[in-house]
Amino acid sequence: MTRKDFLKGAGAATLGMMLPQSALPFPVDTSSLPKIAPGDLPSADELWKWLEKLSGWCPAYTGSPGHVKFVDFLDQKLREAKLTPQRKTFKLPYWELKDYGLELGGEKIHAASYRPYCGITPASGVTAPLVYAGMAPKLDYSNAAGKIVVIEMPAAPDMNGAEVKGQLLGTYPANLPHRNVRHGVIGVYRFTPDIKALEKAGAAGVIFVWNNISDGNAEDQALPFSSPSTSVPALWVNHTVGQRLKIAAASGASMRLTVNATSHPDTPTDNLWAVLPGKTDEVIIVNTHTDGCNACEENGALGVVALAKYFAKVPQSQRNRTLVFLMTTGHFGHGYVRGTQDWRESNPDLMKKAVACVTIEHLGATEWVDHPSANEYKASGEYEWGLCYTPLKPEASLFLKAVDGTEAKRTFAYQPDGAYPGEGAGFWAAGIPTVSYIPTPQYLFIAPAKGGGIDKLDKHRFHGEVVTFARCVTALDKMSVAEIKGTSV
C-alpha cells in the first residue's frame, strides 16, 4: 500500500463540479484504507448506553446541571482511556427556564416553544393588547410600544428548495439522489427577526409564528439557539395557533404571556480536551462541542471519547501524529462563551502543528419528513442525510472510502462555497484541512422537557459513524501533509 492509494479516485470527484444536484459514481476502493480493529471500539450497545445517559441530562444547555454532568462523564471516559483531561472554565449568566404559557380571554393557548435567553415576566405574566407586525422581513413596529407583537416567519423552503451552496463530491451509497437538507425549520430559523429592534420599540412581548411548517414539526423548537439575550419575553406558536392570533390582533384583543425563568450569574462551564502523543508533534484534532438542547444536538462528544479510547489502545510507535480530542462549550452560550474560538486562540502551538481536523456532530439521526400542506410530520423510515463538509477533495475521497460498508448510509461529501457552519469551520478558516460531519435533521433544535429526543436516533447509524471516523483518523495519520492538502503529484 502506498500513500497515493489514499487518493485513488479523488480525481473523479471533479465530475461532481458538473453534477451539483445528483449523486455521481464515486469509485471507492476500501482496500486502500489502513485497517482498524473494530473490536477495540465501543460496541453499538455500549454507545447507546452512553447516549441514554445524555438523554436523561437534556436539555444540556451551556452551564446547566445536565451539561455539567455530561462534561464530567466525558472527563471520566478520557481517564478510563489513561488520558489526562485538561479543562478551562468560563462564566456565563445561565438562563434556566421553569415554564411558559399563553392565555387569550381566559383560555389557555398552546405555545409550541420559547426563545432561549429571552425576557423574564413576573409570575403572573404580562397582559397587553396584541398587534400583528406582518411577515418577516417586512415588519412594522410603529404600534409595538406596550403591545405583544405577533410576527409571522417567512415561509420555510420545502424539500425542493435551494441547495447548500457548493459542489456535491459523492454519496454513500454511490449514485443515491439526495434531497435539499436546508428545508423546513433548518431552512428558515436563521431568518428569525432581530429582537433588539422590538426592545427599542418598547414591545411588552413577542410571539413568533411558524410558516409552512407542520404543527408537529413546530413543537419544542427552541430558537434561535445562539442569539444575544434580550429583555423582551418571546414565545413560538405553530401555524394553526398563529392564524388565530392574527385574527385576535385584528380585533384588538389582549393576551397574557408568561415566561418563568431564572438567570444564574457567573455559572461555570468548561472546555475539555486531552492530548495523545504520537511519534511526531504534528497534530490531528478531533473535535465537537458538548452543550446542546437534545440527545442529537450534541452527542458528538460521545463519538470523540469513543475514538480517544480506541486510539489510546494503539501503540505510540504506530501513531505517526499527536491526536487532540477536543470538546468545547459555548455553542449554545448566546455570545457569553465562545469555547472553540478561545481554544484556538489559547493553543497557538497546537494550531501551528495541526495538519488536519475531524469534526463530529449530530450522530445517529433518523429522517423525519415535514408535509406542511397536510399538516403532517413523521418518520420516513430512512436515516437522515449525513452532510459532511469537505472543502478539499482528498478529504471527500477519504470520507467516502471510510464510510463505505458501514451503517452510516445516506451520507454525502460536499465542497462548500466559502464558509460553512459547525465547530470545524474555524479550523478550516485557520488553514487546517477539515472533515466536518454535520447532519441537520428537522428536530436538531428541539428542547423537549424529557427524553432528549432519543426516540429519533438509531444506535446502528451511531456506531457506523464512529467506525467511519476511526477509519478517517487512522488514514489521515498515514497520509503525508501534501496528500492531505491535495498538493502531491
C-alpha positions in Angstrom: 0.0 0.0 0.0 1.4 3.4 -1.0 0.3 6.8 0.3 -1.0 7.6 -3.2 -3.5 4.8 -2.7 -5.4 7.0 -0.3 -6.1 9.5 -3.0 -7.0 7.0 -5.7 -10.3 8.0 -7.2 -10.1 11.6 -5.9 -9.7 12.9 -9.4 -13.2 11.5 -10.3 -14.6 14.0 -7.8 -14.0 16.7 -10.4 -17.0 15.3 -12.2 -19.1 16.5 -9.2 -18.5 20.0 -10.2 -20.8 19.3 -13.2 -23.4 17.4 -11.1 -24.2 19.5 -8.1 -27.8 18.2 -7.9 -27.3 14.5 -8.1 -25.0 11.7 -6.9 -22.1 10.5 -9.1 -20.5 7.1 -9.3 -17.6 7.8 -7.0 -15.0 4.9 -7.2 -14.5 3.6 -3.6 -11.5 1.3 -3.1 -11.7 0.4 0.6 -8.6 -1.8 0.3 -6.5 1.3 0.1 -7.5 2.3 3.7 -5.4 1.1 6.6 -7.2 -1.4 8.7 -8.7 -0.7 12.1 -9.5 -3.1 14.9 -13.3 -2.7 15.2 -13.3 -4.8 18.4 -11.4 -2.1 20.2 -14.2 0.4 19.5 -17.1 0.6 21.9 -20.0 -1.5 20.6 -23.3 -0.2 19.3 -24.9 -1.3 22.6 -22.3 0.5 24.7 -22.5 3.7 22.7 -26.3 3.6 23.1 -26.0 3.3 26.9 -23.8 6.4 26.9 -26.4 8.1 24.8 -29.2 7.1 27.2 -27.3 8.9 30.0 -27.0 12.0 27.9 -30.7 11.9 27.0 -31.5 11.9 30.7 -29.5 15.0 31.2 -31.1 17.0 28.4 -31.6 19.8 27.7 -27.9 20.1 28.4 -27.7 23.9 27.7 -24.4 25.6 28.4 -23.6 25.5 32.1 -26.8 23.7 33.0 -26.7 20.9 35.7 -27.2 18.4 32.9 -24.4 19.8 30.9 -22.1 19.7 33.9 -22.9 16.0 34.4 -22.3 15.3 30.7 -18.8 17.0 30.7 -17.9 15.2 33.9 -18.9 11.9 32.3 -16.7 12.7 29.3 -13.9 13.5 31.6 -14.3 10.1 33.2 -14.2 8.4 29.9 -10.9 10.1 29.0 -9.4 9.0 32.3 -10.6 5.4 31.7 -8.5 5.6 28.5 -5.5 6.6 30.6 -5.5 10.1 29.1 -5.1 13.3 31.2 -8.1 15.6 30.7 -7.4 19.3 30.5 -10.2 21.9 31.3 -10.7 25.6 31.1 -13.5 27.3 32.9 -15.7 30.1 31.6 -18.5 32.0 33.3 -21.9 33.0 31.9 -25.4 34.0 33.3 -27.0 30.7 32.7 -30.7 31.1 31.8 -32.9 28.4 33.3 -36.4 28.0 32.1 -39.2 27.0 34.5 -42.3 27.2 32.4 -44.1 29.4 29.8 -47.6 29.9 28.5 -50.2 32.0 26.7 -53.8 32.9 27.6 -56.4 34.6 25.5 -59.7 35.7 27.0 -59.2 33.3 30.0 -58.4 30.4 27.7 -55.0 28.7 27.6 -53.5 28.8 24.2 -50.8 26.3 23.1 -47.3 27.7 22.8 -45.1 25.4 20.8 -41.8 26.6 22.4 -39.8 29.6 23.6 -36.8 31.7 22.6 -33.8 30.9 24.9 -32.4 33.8 26.8 -35.5 35.9 26.3 -37.0 38.3 28.8 -38.5 37.0 32.0 -42.0 38.0 33.1 -43.5 38.2 36.6 -45.1 35.0 37.8 -48.4 36.5 36.8 -47.1 37.1 33.3 -47.6 40.3 31.2 -51.0 41.2 29.8 -51.2 43.5 26.8 -53.0 44.1 23.5 -51.9 42.0 20.5 -50.6 43.7 17.4 -49.7 42.0 14.2 -46.4 43.3 12.7 -46.5 41.4 9.5 -44.4 38.7 7.9 -40.6 38.9 8.2 -38.6 40.6 6.9 -41.1 43.3 6.1 -42.3 44.3 9.7 -44.0 47.3 11.1 -43.1 48.1 14.7 -44.7 51.6 14.7 -47.5 50.4 17.1 -45.4 48.0 19.1 -45.0 50.0 22.3 -46.6 48.3 25.2 -48.0 45.6 23.0 -47.4 41.8 22.5 -46.2 41.7 18.9 -47.2 38.8 16.6 -44.6 38.2 13.9 -45.1 35.7 11.1 -41.9 34.0 9.9 -41.1 33.8 6.2 -42.4 30.6 4.5 -40.0 27.8 5.2 -38.5 26.2 2.0 -39.7 22.8 1.1 -37.5 19.8 0.2 -37.2 21.1 -3.4 -35.8 24.4 -2.3 -32.3 25.8 -2.7 -29.3 23.5 -2.0 -26.4 24.3 0.3 -24.0 26.4 -1.8 -21.2 24.3 -3.1 -20.5 21.2 -5.0 -21.6 17.6 -4.4 -18.5 15.3 -4.4 -20.1 12.0 -3.9 -22.6 9.9 -1.8 -22.7 6.7 0.1 -24.2 4.5 -1.3 -22.9 5.9 -4.7 -25.5 7.2 -7.2 -28.0 7.9 -4.4 -30.1 11.0 -5.3 -30.3 13.3 -2.3 -32.7 16.0 -1.3 -32.2 19.5 -0.1 -31.2 19.4 3.6 -32.0 23.1 4.1 -35.7 22.8 4.2 -38.4 23.3 6.9 -37.1 24.6 10.3 -33.5 24.2 9.2 -34.0 26.4 6.2 -35.7 29.3 7.9 -34.7 29.6 11.6 -31.7 31.8 10.6 -34.2 34.5 9.5 -35.8 35.0 12.9 -36.0 38.8 13.2 -33.6 40.6 15.4 -35.4 41.1 18.7 -33.3 44.2 19.6 -35.5 46.3 17.4 -38.5 45.2 19.5 -36.6 46.3 22.6 -36.1 49.8 21.1 -39.8 49.9 20.1 -40.9 49.1 23.7 -42.7 45.9 23.0 -44.1 44.1 26.0 -43.6 40.7 24.4 -43.3 38.9 21.1 -44.9 35.8 19.6 -43.2 34.2 16.5 -45.4 32.2 14.2 -44.0 29.3 12.1 -45.0 29.5 8.4 -45.1 26.5 6.0 -44.1 24.2 8.9 -46.4 21.5 10.2 -47.7 21.8 13.8 -45.8 18.7 14.8 -42.5 19.9 13.5 -43.0 23.3 15.3 -43.3 21.6 18.7 -40.4 22.2 21.1 -38.3 24.1 18.5 -36.3 26.4 20.9 -34.8 29.0 18.6 -32.6 30.9 17.7 -30.1 28.9 19.6 -27.3 31.4 19.8 -28.8 34.9 19.6 -27.9 37.5 22.2 -30.1 37.8 25.3 -33.0 40.2 25.4 -35.3 41.8 27.8 -38.4 41.0 25.7 -40.2 37.8 26.6 -40.6 35.7 23.5 -42.5 32.5 22.6 -43.2 30.4 19.4 -46.6 29.2 18.2 -47.4 26.8 15.4 -49.1 27.9 12.2 -52.6 26.9 13.4 -52.4 28.9 16.6 -50.7 31.7 14.7 -53.7 32.2 12.4 -56.0 32.5 15.4 -53.7 35.1 17.0 -53.6 37.2 13.8 -57.4 37.3 13.9 -57.4 38.2 17.6 -54.9 41.0 17.0 -57.1 42.5 14.3 -59.9 42.7 16.8 -57.8 44.4 19.4 -57.8 41.5 21.8 -55.4 41.3 24.7 -53.3 38.3 25.7 -51.3 37.1 28.7 -47.8 35.9 28.1 -45.7 34.2 30.7 -42.0 33.2 30.7 -40.9 32.0 34.1 -37.2 31.6 34.1 -34.2 32.4 36.3 -30.8 33.8 35.4 -27.8 32.4 37.3 -24.9 34.8 37.2 -21.3 33.5 37.0 -22.3 29.9 36.2 -19.2 27.9 35.3 -18.8 25.9 32.1 -15.7 24.0 30.9 -13.8 23.3 27.7 -12.5 19.7 27.9 -9.7 18.1 25.9 -6.9 15.6 26.0 -3.6 15.1 24.1 -2.4 11.7 23.0 1.2 11.9 21.8 2.3 10.3 18.6 5.7 9.7 17.1 5.8 13.3 15.9 4.4 16.6 17.2 2.3 17.1 14.1 -1.3 17.2 15.2 -4.7 15.9 14.1 -7.6 17.5 16.0 -10.8 15.5 16.6 -13.4 17.9 17.9 -17.0 18.8 18.7 -19.0 20.8 21.3 -20.7 19.4 24.4 -23.6 21.7 25.1 -27.0 21.2 23.4 -30.7 21.1 23.6 -31.3 17.3 23.0 -29.6 13.9 22.6 -28.7 14.6 18.9 -27.6 18.2 19.5 -25.0 17.5 20.9 -23.9 13.9 21.1 -20.7 14.2 19.0 -18.6 14.2 22.2 -19.6 10.5 22.7 -18.0 9.8 19.4 -14.9 11.8 20.3 -14.3 9.9 23.6 -15.0 6.6 21.8 -12.2 7.5 19.4 -10.0 8.6 22.3 -10.5 5.2 23.9 -9.7 3.4 20.6 -6.5 5.3 19.7 -5.2 5.1 23.3 -5.0 1.3 22.7 -2.9 1.8 19.6 0.9 1.7 20.5 2.5 5.1 20.2 5.0 3.6 17.7 2.1 3.0 15.4 0.7 6.6 15.7 2.6 8.9 13.4 0.9 12.1 14.8 -0.3 13.5 18.1 -4.0 13.4 18.5 -6.0 16.1 20.3 -9.5 15.1 21.4 -11.3 18.5 21.9 -14.8 19.0 23.3 -15.7 22.7 23.8 -18.5 24.6 25.4 -20.3 27.8 24.3 -22.1 26.6 21.2 -25.3 27.4 23.0 -23.7 30.2 25.0 -25.5 33.1 23.3 -22.4 35.1 22.9 -21.3 34.9 26.6 -18.9 31.9 25.9 -17.0 31.0 22.7 -15.2 27.9 23.7 -13.9 26.8 20.4 -12.6 30.2 19.4 -10.9 30.6 22.8 -9.2 27.2 22.4 -7.9 28.1 19.0 -6.5 31.4 20.3 -5.2 29.9 23.6 -3.3 27.0 21.9 -1.2 28.5 19.2 1.5 25.8 19.2 -1.1 23.0 18.7 -2.8 25.1 16.0 0.5 25.7 14.1 1.3 22.0 14.2 -2.2 20.8 13.1 -2.3 19.1 9.8 -6.0 18.1 9.8 -9.2 18.4 11.8 -12.1 16.0 12.0 -15.3 17.4 13.4 -18.1 15.1 14.6 -21.6 16.4 15.3 -25.2 15.1 15.5 -24.8 11.3 15.4 -27.4 8.6 14.9 -30.0 10.7 13.2 -33.0 9.2 11.5 -35.1 11.2 9.0 -38.3 12.9 9.9 -40.2 14.5 7.0 -42.4 17.5 7.2 -45.5 17.9 4.9 -46.9 21.3 5.9 -49.8 21.2 3.3 -51.1 18.1 5.0 -50.0 19.3 8.5 -48.2 16.0 8.8 -44.8 15.3 10.4 -43.5 11.7 10.6 -40.5 9.4 10.3 -39.7 8.3 6.8 -38.1 5.0 7.9 -34.8 6.1 6.5 -31.6 7.6 8.0 -31.2 11.4 7.9 -28.9 12.6 5.2 -25.4 12.9 6.7 -23.8 16.0 5.4 -20.0 16.0 5.5 -18.3 19.3 4.6 -15.0 18.5 2.8 -13.5 21.8 1.5 -10.6 19.8 0.0 -11.3 16.9 -2.4 -8.7 14.5 -0.8 -10.8 14.6 2.4 -14.0 13.9 0.3 -12.3 10.9 -1.2 -11.1 9.7 2.2 -14.6 10.2 3.9 -16.4 8.3 1.1 -13.9 5.4 1.4 -14.1 5.4 5.2 -17.9 5.3 5.3 -18.3 2.6 2.7 -19.6 -0.6 4.2 -20.8 0.9 7.5 -24.3 1.6 8.8 -23.8 5.4 8.2 -25.8 5.2 5.0 -27.3 8.2 3.2 -24.3 10.3 3.6 -22.6 12.7 1.2 -19.4 14.7 0.9 -19.8 18.3 -0.1 -17.4 21.0 -1.0 -18.8 24.3 0.5 -18.7 27.5 -1.4 -16.8 29.5 1.2 -17.6 29.4 4.9 -19.8 26.6 6.4 -21.4 26.1 9.8 -20.3 24.0 12.7 -17.4 23.6 15.0 -14.9 22.7 12.2 -15.4 26.0 10.3 -13.0 28.0 12.4 -10.2 25.4 11.9 -10.8 25.5 8.2 -10.7 29.3 8.3 -7.3 29.0 10.0 -6.0 27.0 7.1 -6.3 23.5 8.5 -7.8 20.8 6.2 -11.1 19.6 7.6 -13.6 16.8 7.5 -16.7 18.3 9.2 -19.7 15.9 9.7 -22.9 17.9 10.5 -26.2 16.2 9.7 -29.1 18.6 10.2 -32.4 16.8 10.9 -35.6 18.8 11.4 -35.5 18.1 15.1 -32.0 19.3 15.6 -33.1 22.2 17.9 -36.0 20.7 19.8 -35.8 21.0 23.6 -38.3 18.5 25.0 -38.7 18.6 28.7 -37.9 14.9 29.0 -36.2 12.2 26.9 -33.9 14.4 24.9 -35.5 13.2 21.6 -33.6 9.9 21.8 -36.6 8.2 20.1 -35.5 9.8 16.8 -32.0 8.3 16.9 -30.6 4.9 15.8 -27.8 3.0 17.5 -26.6 1.2 14.4 -26.3 4.5 12.5 -24.5 5.9 15.5 -22.0 3.1 15.6 -21.4 3.2 11.9 -20.5 6.9 12.1 -18.0 6.2 14.9 -16.4 3.4 12.8 -16.2 5.8 9.8 -14.3 8.4 11.8 -12.0 5.8 13.3 -11.1 4.9 9.7 -10.7 8.6 8.8 -8.4 9.5 11.6 -6.3 6.3 11.0 -5.9 7.2 7.3 -5.1 10.8 8.0 -2.4 9.7 10.3 -0.7 7.7 7.5 -1.1 10.4 4.8 1.6 13.0 4.1 0.8 16.6 4.5 0.9 17.1 0.7 -1.6 14.3 0.3 -4.0 15.7 2.9 -3.8 19.1 1.2 -4.1 17.6 -2.3 -0.8 19.2 -3.4 1.1 15.9 -4.1 1.9 14.9 -7.7 
